[in-house]
Each structure stands twice: as C-alpha cells, then as structure tokens.
C-alpha cells in the first residue's frame, strides 16, 4: 500500500521431462517506486551472500542475467533494480543446485522483510501514491 515500500517478485523452480532432462531456474528481484540506496544495498547484499555461499561467480553472473532479463522493452527500461535470475541450471548435480535454490528462497524474508518494516508506515502524498500505481 505504501509507495515507499518496493514490490518484490520471486520464484524458484525445477523442471524434469519424461526423457530425464532436468534443470533449475528462478530468481528474486525488487522494484521500488522510490529508490532508497540503503534498502537496495541490503537487498542486493543479502543475495550476494547467498550466491557467495554456493559459488563465488554466481552473484556476478546471476545479477547480470537479471539485468538482461527484466527489461520492459516498450519502455526501454529495466523493471526495477534487479536482483538475481538463472535458468537452465544443470551443470552440477541436482542436490547442489537445489541447495542453492533453497537458500535463495529461504532468504526472501531476510532480503525484503526489513525494507517493508522500515517503510510501511512512512508518510506519503497522493502524488507519490499515483506514481506508484503507474509504475
């Protein structure tokens, strides 16, 4: 309800075909109507920690993937301030990728909850609310 609280989207998934082909995909991203640098540092810092626990290259790779993936073509802009995104992950054993996906999923509240707690009662103007509804 409060335009100073960003929206957030996440999903993590596993696919497997009848032929035995399998892969993981997913991600978490954040879209503020009004940018708060400290909030974004917290959000991205949380996901960097998650990625670094599993592979030191994950954050750089998956953040760049999110930046490419979450583009609104007709506006020529990114959707929000990114996050992490991955797909077609089957380059290591399934349990290893599952543990990463589980860790990322279990970090949603840590990444997002404090931001909402910080701003849910912030005062806002009608003009700010209208901007939120457009975005």
Residue, then its C-alpha position, 0 to 999 in steps of 0.5 A: x500500500x505504501x509507495x515507499x515500500x518496493x514490490x518484490x517478485x520471486x520464484x524458484x523452480x525445477x523442471x524434469x521431462x519424461x526423457x530425464x532432462x532436468x534443470x533449475x531456474x528462478x530468481x528474486x528481484x525488487x522494484x521500488x517506486x522510490x529508490x532508497x540506496x540503503x534498502x537496495x544495498x541490503x537487498x542486493x547484499x543479502x543475495x550476494x551472500x547467498x550466491x557467495x555461499x554456493x559459488x563465488x561467480x554466481x552473484x556476478x553472473x546471476x545479477x547480470x542475467x537479471x539485468x538482461x532479463x527484466x527489461x520492459x522493452x516498450x519502455x526501454x527500461x529495466x523493471x526495477x533494480x534487479x536482483x538475481x535470475x538463472x535458468x537452465x541450471x544443470x551443470x552440477x548435480x541436482x542436490x547442489x543446485x537445489x541447495x542453492x535454490x533453497x537458500x535463495x528462497x529461504x532468504x526472501x524474508x531476510x532480503x525484503x522483510x526489513x525494507x517493508x518494516x522500515x517503510x510501511x508506515x512512512x508518510x506519503x502524498x497522493x502524488x507519490x501514491x499515483x506514481x506508484x500505481x503507474x509504475 
